[in-house]
Amino acid sequence: MVDPIDPKVGPIAASAIGVATLILGWAIYDLLAGTPLVDNEPAFAVLGFVLIVALAAALSMVLSTRATYIHVGAVFGTIMALNVWMRILPPQRRMIAAAAKGQPFDASLAGGAKRRSKHNTFLAVPATVIMISNHFPTTTYGNHYAVPILGALILLGWGAAALIRRG
């Protein structure tokens, strides 16, 4: 996780940074996804992009660039998993239970779950691109421009996700 030639932090600090990144990444995303900003998809995407690139830049100052890529992918994966576990499945269970009792269900539950599912699509594709990028170190994390390249890979993933969602 740390640069073997010029480590900025020790392995224990790097591990703590990694865990904190996952926890804070989820907390910030979940907080923002609960605001009215989420209804303005372009603004939400721009803010998300700025935050993730800032995170990558900060991580690259203390971790190796390879670890930076891995951690950004792990933040995406954590958000996706917690979206399903905490924001998609519980409303779905409540809607199923209401339907089984013959009661109407709250349509806003479906809307929130649908939005989080859409976000997961826009996280899954860049996460996959980041995983594939690990096979091309001189072009990605081994490059002097590793963070801007990571940003470009995320935008590429979002573009692919937009195409997938249209089809």
C-alpha positions as a LaTeX table, in Angstrom:
\begin{tabular}{lrrr}
\hline
Residue & $x$ (\AA) & $y$ (\AA) & $z$ (\AA) \\
\hline
Met1 & 0.00 & 0.00 & 0.00 \\
Val2 & 2.93 & 2.32 & 0.53 \\
Asp3 & 5.62 & 3.27 & $-1.93$ \\
Pro4 & 8.51 & 0.89 & $-1.17$ \\
Ile5 & 11.12 & 3.43 & $-2.31$ \\
Asp6 & 9.76 & 6.52 & $-0.56$ \\
Pro7 & 7.06 & 5.57 & 1.98 \\
Lys8 & 5.11 & 8.56 & 3.31 \\
Val9 & 3.39 & 6.54 & 6.06 \\
Gly10 & 3.91 & 3.18 & 7.70 \\
Pro11 & 1.85 & 0.09 & 6.99 \\
Ile12 & $-0.40$ & 0.53 & 10.05 \\
Ala13 & $-1.15$ & 4.16 & 9.17 \\
Ala14 & $-1.80$ & 3.13 & 5.56 \\
Ser15 & $-4.26$ & 0.48 & 6.74 \\
Ala16 & $-6.02$ & 3.02 & 8.97 \\
Ile17 & $-6.22$ & 5.45 & 6.06 \\
Gly18 & $-7.69$ & 2.70 & 3.88 \\
Val19 & $-10.40$ & 1.77 & 6.38 \\
Ala20 & $-11.20$ & 5.42 & 7.08 \\
Thr21 & $-11.46$ & 6.06 & 3.34 \\
Leu22 & $-14.10$ & 3.34 & 2.96 \\
Ile23 & $-16.13$ & 4.52 & 5.96 \\
Leu24 & $-15.96$ & 8.21 & 5.06 \\
Gly25 & $-16.55$ & 7.49 & 1.37 \\
Trp26 & $-19.83$ & 5.74 & 2.20 \\
Ala27 & $-20.86$ & 8.34 & 4.79 \\
Ile28 & $-20.28$ & 11.30 & 2.46 \\
Tyr29 & $-22.00$ & 9.61 & $-0.48$ \\
Asp30 & $-24.98$ & 8.54 & 1.65 \\
Leu31 & $-25.30$ & 12.02 & 3.12 \\
Leu32 & $-25.21$ & 13.67 & $-0.31$ \\
Ala33 & $-27.61$ & 11.09 & $-1.78$ \\
Gly34 & $-30.11$ & 12.10 & 0.91 \\
Thr35 & $-30.11$ & 15.77 & $-0.11$ \\
Pro36 & $-32.17$ & 17.50 & $-2.82$ \\
Leu37 & $-28.94$ & 17.76 & $-4.85$ \\
Val38 & $-29.44$ & 14.12 & $-5.86$ \\
Asp39 & $-32.43$ & 15.19 & $-7.98$ \\
Asn40 & $-30.11$ & 17.34 & $-10.11$ \\
Glu41 & $-28.19$ & 14.49 & $-11.73$ \\
Pro42 & $-25.57$ & 16.59 & $-13.57$ \\
Ala43 & $-24.73$ & 18.63 & $-10.45$ \\
Phe44 & $-24.63$ & 15.47 & $-8.31$ \\
Ala45 & $-22.30$ & 13.80 & $-10.84$ \\
Val46 & $-19.99$ & 16.83 & $-11.02$ \\
Leu47 & $-19.76$ & 17.05 & $-7.24$ \\
Gly48 & $-19.16$ & 13.29 & $-7.00$ \\
Phe49 & $-16.44$ & 13.49 & $-9.63$ \\
Val50 & $-14.71$ & 16.41 & $-7.92$ \\
Leu51 & $-14.84$ & 14.62 & $-4.56$ \\
Ile52 & $-13.49$ & 11.32 & $-5.90$ \\
Val53 & $-10.65$ & 13.01 & $-7.81$ \\
Ala54 & $-9.80$ & 15.02 & $-4.67$ \\
Leu55 & $-9.81$ & 11.77 & $-2.71$ \\
Ala56 & $-7.52$ & 10.16 & $-5.28$ \\
Ala57 & $-5.14$ & 13.12 & $-5.18$ \\
Ala58 & $-5.05$ & 13.02 & $-1.37$ \\
Leu59 & $-4.52$ & 9.27 & $-1.26$ \\
Ser60 & $-1.73$ & 9.45 & $-3.84$ \\
Met61 & 0.18 & 11.78 & $-1.50$ \\
Val62 & 0.41 & 9.13 & 1.21 \\
Leu63 & $-0.15$ & 5.77 & $-0.51$ \\
Ser64 & 1.30 & 4.26 & $-3.66$ \\
Thr65 & $-0.61$ & 5.15 & $-6.81$ \\
Arg66 & $-1.54$ & 1.49 & $-7.22$ \\
Ala67 & $-3.07$ & 1.54 & $-3.72$ \\
Thr68 & $-4.84$ & 4.79 & $-4.66$ \\
Tyr69 & $-6.50$ & 3.07 & $-7.62$ \\
Ile70 & $-7.42$ & 0.09 & $-5.47$ \\
His71 & $-8.89$ & 2.30 & $-2.75$ \\
Val72 & $-10.99$ & 4.35 & $-5.18$ \\
Gly73 & $-12.33$ & 1.09 & $-6.60$ \\
Ala74 & $-12.94$ & $-0.17$ & $-3.05$ \\
Val75 & $-14.87$ & 3.00 & $-2.20$ \\
Phe76 & $-17.06$ & 2.39 & $-5.24$ \\
Gly77 & $-17.55$ & $-1.25$ & $-4.23$ \\
Thr78 & $-18.35$ & $-0.30$ & $-0.63$ \\
Ile79 & $-20.92$ & 2.24 & $-1.77$ \\
Met80 & $-22.52$ & $-0.33$ & $-4.08$ \\
Ala81 & $-22.68$ & $-3.03$ & $-1.41$ \\
Leu82 & $-24.07$ & $-0.71$ & 1.26 \\
Asn83 & $-26.56$ & 0.74 & $-1.22$ \\
Val84 & $-27.96$ & $-2.74$ & $-1.75$ \\
Trp85 & $-27.79$ & $-3.77$ & 1.89 \\
Met86 & $-29.06$ & $-0.56$ & 3.47 \\
Arg87 & $-30.97$ & 1.41 & 0.81 \\
Ile88 & $-32.34$ & $-1.00$ & $-1.80$ \\
Leu89 & $-33.28$ & $-4.24$ & $-0.01$ \\
Pro90 & $-35.02$ & $-2.78$ & 3.08 \\
Pro91 & $-37.55$ & $-0.72$ & 1.07 \\
Gln92 & $-38.05$ & $-3.68$ & $-1.26$ \\
Arg93 & $-38.84$ & $-5.92$ & 1.71 \\
Arg94 & $-41.32$ & $-3.36$ & 3.06 \\
Met95 & $-43.04$ & $-3.11$ & $-0.34$ \\
Ile96 & $-43.25$ & $-6.90$ & $-0.64$ \\
Ala97 & $-44.65$ & $-7.18$ & 2.88 \\
Ala98 & $-47.25$ & $-4.51$ & 2.12 \\
Ala99 & $-48.25$ & $-6.25$ & $-1.11$ \\
Ala100 & $-48.52$ & $-9.59$ & 0.70 \\
Lys101 & $-50.93$ & $-7.98$ & 3.18 \\
Gly102 & $-52.89$ & $-6.38$ & 0.36 \\
Gln103 & $-51.89$ & $-2.91$ & 1.54 \\
Pro104 & $-50.67$ & $-0.09$ & $-0.68$ \\
Phe105 & $-46.99$ & 0.68 & $-0.43$ \\
Asp106 & $-45.17$ & 3.98 & $-0.34$ \\
Ala107 & $-44.08$ & 4.76 & $-3.91$ \\
Ser108 & $-41.23$ & 6.93 & $-2.60$ \\
Leu109 & $-39.62$ & 3.74 & $-1.31$ \\
Ala110 & $-39.39$ & 2.44 & $-4.86$ \\
Gly111 & $-38.05$ & 5.76 & $-6.15$ \\
Gly112 & $-35.22$ & 5.88 & $-3.63$ \\
Ala113 & $-34.25$ & 2.27 & $-4.28$ \\
Lys114 & $-34.35$ & 2.87 & $-8.04$ \\
Arg115 & $-32.08$ & 5.90 & $-7.69$ \\
Arg116 & $-29.55$ & 3.94 & $-5.62$ \\
Ser117 & $-29.66$ & 1.11 & $-8.15$ \\
Lys118 & $-28.92$ & 3.61 & $-10.91$ \\
His119 & $-26.01$ & 4.98 & $-8.89$ \\
Asn120 & $-24.72$ & 1.42 & $-8.55$ \\
Thr121 & $-24.63$ & 1.09 & $-12.34$ \\
Phe122 & $-22.60$ & 4.28 & $-12.55$ \\
Leu123 & $-20.20$ & 2.91 & $-9.92$ \\
Ala124 & $-19.92$ & $-0.67$ & $-11.20$ \\
Val125 & $-18.63$ & 0.20 & $-14.64$ \\
Pro126 & $-15.81$ & 2.51 & $-13.47$ \\
Ala127 & $-14.93$ & 0.00 & $-10.74$ \\
Thr128 & $-14.55$ & $-2.65$ & $-13.45$ \\
Val129 & $-12.46$ & $-0.29$ & $-15.58$ \\
Ile130 & $-10.24$ & 0.42 & $-12.56$ \\
Met131 & $-9.80$ & $-3.33$ & $-11.98$ \\
Ile132 & $-8.82$ & $-3.84$ & $-15.62$ \\
Ser133 & $-6.43$ & $-0.88$ & $-15.45$ \\
Asn134 & $-4.34$ & $-2.86$ & $-12.96$ \\
His135 & $-3.14$ & $-4.92$ & $-15.93$ \\
Phe136 & $-1.72$ & $-1.82$ & $-17.64$ \\
Pro137 & 0.49 & $-0.18$ & $-15.00$ \\
Thr138 & 2.64 & 1.92 & $-17.33$ \\
Thr139 & $-0.48$ & 3.49 & $-18.79$ \\
Thr140 & $-2.41$ & 3.94 & $-15.55$ \\
Tyr141 & $-1.16$ & 3.91 & $-11.96$ \\
Gly142 & 2.52 & 3.67 & $-12.97$ \\
Asn143 & 2.25 & 6.81 & $-15.05$ \\
His144 & 3.34 & 10.26 & $-13.86$ \\
Tyr145 & $-0.25$ & 11.42 & $-14.52$ \\
Ala146 & $-1.88$ & 8.58 & $-12.56$ \\
Val147 & $-4.57$ & 10.68 & $-10.85$ \\
Pro148 & $-5.75$ & 12.51 & $-14.00$ \\
Ile149 & $-5.77$ & 9.16 & $-15.81$ \\
Leu150 & $-7.89$ & 7.72 & $-12.99$ \\
Gly151 & $-10.29$ & 10.62 & $-13.42$ \\
Ala152 & $-10.46$ & 9.93 & $-17.15$ \\
Leu153 & $-11.12$ & 6.23 & $-16.49$ \\
Ile154 & $-13.99$ & 7.14 & $-14.19$ \\
Leu155 & $-15.49$ & 9.43 & $-16.84$ \\
Leu156 & $-15.03$ & 6.68 & $-19.43$ \\
Gly157 & $-16.83$ & 4.27 & $-17.10$ \\
Trp158 & $-19.66$ & 6.73 & $-16.55$ \\
Gly159 & $-20.01$ & 7.16 & $-20.30$ \\
Ala160 & $-20.19$ & 3.39 & $-20.76$ \\
Ala161 & $-22.73$ & 3.13 & $-17.93$ \\
Ala162 & $-24.88$ & 5.79 & $-19.61$ \\
Leu163 & $-24.82$ & 3.74 & $-22.82$ \\
Ile164 & $-25.73$ & 0.57 & $-20.91$ \\
Arg165 & $-28.66$ & 2.27 & $-19.20$ \\
Arg166 & $-30.01$ & 3.57 & $-22.52$ \\
Gly167 & $-29.90$ & 0.15 & $-24.17$ \\
\hline
\end{tabular}
